[in-house]
């Protein structure tokens, strides 16, 4: 798998090069020391994965990510000195299409590369997404399980799944919900669990209703957003959120499909499933199950998706009741829950 390095620090770039040299299944495609150079090299030779620094002179990593995803899209892994210190830039880059982020490894005692193991783990994770995106189509409708027992909850539930480009899409949708929003909102965003507290805080700036991390066994009440916050799968069972272990070979954990499937049961109050921008096919089978259970099933359209992967898989399965541009998703959710468009 071809990997490119974008980093204005020659020392950091050399550390990344050394790590790649020790991995049999990854090869160095090219190295760029600025965003401008990365755009030029990517246009000439698109790699499978880019290791993208954030803080660079000229065009920074977030803007470089945006331009690459528009012109020559590929998997982008943010590798920066401090993911916590650069939190806002990390989420900006993820909003433009970066898949994940990790701290830049550094030379420690005895020339040991501190942080190399974390980077290698991230590389192997995102490489599985590259392979999955090249694989066969989404699972067939026969993979949808039979309906679960009826849910007795009396409040509406909105379940949203997002991946590549998701943070900014989520922020836009949440900004549409009024302060007195009478629904439970459950969100699975493909992001490392270390970023979920920061993501919740970042999304809160765009939301009139509380945004929090879902706790195992927590009883839900309307008027809040709960994010999947661990590597385990978030599920819903009769008014309670529960985490369940993901399989070791899972491409995505937490899984959007697992959340959607747990909600695909007979229900009285309105239920809405939303599948947003993202690489891969997670969520398509679950959205189909939601639609068959009577829920409103929405998929983001191609024109407004940073990566038209997951919504495309849903469209191919005829899983979506409606395919909408991002600007229409929030108002449509409000219409379903409130019986009207937001004021």
Phi, psi and omega in degrees: 000131185275128183237134176251151180244130174236109184199130182282349178268119179295327178293314179296319179297321179293321177299316179295321178298317180297321179295315179297323181298335181270004181246120185293329187265008177229140176231150179281123178276309178191167178234133176239140182254012176202162177296320180299316179294323179297319179298318181293313183292324180294324178293328180279322184210096184285124178276176174280322183222142174242131172267105192254120171286158180260311187267104180219150175292156182076231179283119181283178186294325179295315179291322177298319176301314181301314183290322179293318181292338176279324188257312182224069188299140176202176180287128180239124175249118179288128176233106187224161187303318178214110180291328180288313180294333179255032188307311183298320178293324178299312182289329175297314179296320178294324176297331179272351175134356175294143184274323186199179181213151180208153178289146176293127176299150180230157177285124178253200180297140179064028180061022175286138181269097178290128180096358181294320182298320180295319178296315181298320178298317178296319179301315181293325179294310182290333178293329176295327178292323177298314180296316182297323182291341179266354187281193180291171183296177182297161179302151181284168181297338180294344179282350181285126182287165176294160185298145177277177177298152181300145177266132182264003179298142184260001183251153177293151177231132175244122179246126184237132175240136182212155176222242184303121182085004187292318186307313180290325177296317177298316180301319180294318181293314182297329180295342181277342186280134178289165182299325178257071182265112191276046182221158168268131180245120179249133186230130167245113173247127178292101181202149179300143184299336179293341182263350185295321176299318178294322178295319178299315180295321181293318179291330181300330178297340183251004187236136176277345178252154185299140176243125184215168175275132179291134177256140182302128178083005184288133174278137186258151173220151185300155175096030179205163177244130179241122179264141169297128190239008179224179176283350177280164182276132177277130178229162179240133177220101171050053176094359184231144173262137180227141175264138178231142184299139176271153177292151184297332182264012182296134177288322179236129170214117009286159184256133174292318179305315183298317177297310181301316182296326179291340179263354185277074182216159177303141185208156180262313180284158179304144178223133185230130172247136184229126178245117186257184181313144177166151176280143177100202187228007181300135176101338185293313180295319179295323179295322176298317178297320177298315180300317181293337179277356179104002180281157169284123183245116184245134172239141178290147182278169184293320187296328183256359178277134173297316173228118182271071180250292181298313178296326178296318178299322178294319179297321180295330178273358187057041184274341186265131170294320181220141173248118191231152169292155184305320183298339182264349186292309181302308177302324180291322176298314180299320179298319181291318184281316186267345185081011180199164173286152178296149181290000000 
